[in-house]
């Protein structure tokens, strides 16, 4: 817990990241004092409301992606982005999302001796997270965020990464009608890191280019 607190202390003041206020040991137990994250998890929200259309989903998650750009610039990789760790709340009649749980985060600026703890979540973790000393980086969070968008838009989770590797399976994008959006998500969900969108900044920019601009319906992306 104290390790998690130290990681999160580096992220103080980043919008959308739940802040650590204090950490201490007492009675042979470590405690973290965090801001209260009001709302429901994205998983629970989708369970209650059903899937979201592509445009509103991307617009909801863009601020978190921007915050993750800063997280990556500080040398941290979250490694556990999923609907369980995204908190949805309503603020000023608009939906906002916060990112929770940096317990699995790794500091790329530190040496990691021995076998690093495997942190995987079915349907959301990138293939390299299943490997001992896998090539984990910001691109791993890109994969997870793309998987979250896929879940929001289609109502289903993508197959587990190891299953995709074994079968050489592509992710079916039939639930996304916009061709440009399908390609952006396909690139972000590439199994090989060298073929995947490399940074959260690149991914966010590519997603923004698929969104409607004013009254231009040619760039409209929606769920069929």
Secondary structure, 3 states (H helix, E strand, C coil): CHHHHHHHHCCCCCCCECCEEEEEEECCEEEEEECCCCCEEHHHHHHHHCCCCHHHHHHHHHHHHHHHHHHHHCCEECCCCCHHHEEEEEECCEEEEEECCCCCCEECCCCCCCCCCCCCCCCCCCHHHHCCCCCCCHHHHHHHHHHHHHHHHHCCCCCCHHHHHHHCCCCCCCCECCHHHHHHHHHHCCCCHHHCCCCHHHHHHHHHCCCCECCEHHHCCCEC
